[in-house]
Amino acid sequence: MQELEQKTSSVRSWMNIGLMILFIFGMGLYAFFAVGDLGQPDWSYGTVQDVPAQSPYSTYERQLAPQHVRGAPGE
């Protein structure tokens, strides 16, 4: 009787391990096909101009008192 219980327990353990492996493999396949690579997007923002005379975002106004500096402002 002990041998039969041990054999049944061993088979159940291997079945559980196999089911877990199949579950993880199935999740990977689902992620591969559901997410997948959709290719290049069909929209284009064009080029962003980064020349100081043409882009208002490429230059900053000069600050009178620099930050994180010890001493009087403007020193």
For each residue, the residues with C-beta under 8 A, 3 or more apart:
1: 4 5
2: 5 6
3: 6 7
4: 1 7 8
5: 1 2 8 9
6: 2 3 9 10
7: 3 4 10 11
8: 4 5 11 12
9: 5 6 12 13
10: 6 7 13 14
11: 7 8 14 15
12: 8 9 15 16
13: 9 10 16 17
14: 10 11 17 18
15: 11 12 18 19
16: 12 13 19 20
17: 13 14 20 21
18: 14 15 21 22
19: 15 16 22 23
20: 16 17 23 24
21: 17 18 24 25
22: 18 19 25 26
23: 19 20 26 27
24: 20 21 27 28
25: 21 22 28 29
26: 22 23 29 30
27: 23 24 30 31
28: 24 25 31 32
29: 25 26 32 33
30: 26 27 33 34
31: 27 28 34 35
32: 28 29 35 36
33: 29 30 36
34: 30 31
35: 31 32
36: 32 33
37:
38:
39:
40:
41:
42:
43:
44:
45: 48
46:
47:
48: 45 55
49: 54 55
50: 55 58
51: 54 55 58
52: 55 58 59
53:
54: 49 51
55: 48 49 50 51 52 58 59
56: 59
57:
58: 50 51 52 55
59: 52 55 56
60:
61:
62:
63: 66 67
64: 73 74
65: 73 74
66: 63 69
67: 63
68:
69: 66 75
70:
71: 75
72: 75
73: 64 65
74: 64 65
75: 69 71 72
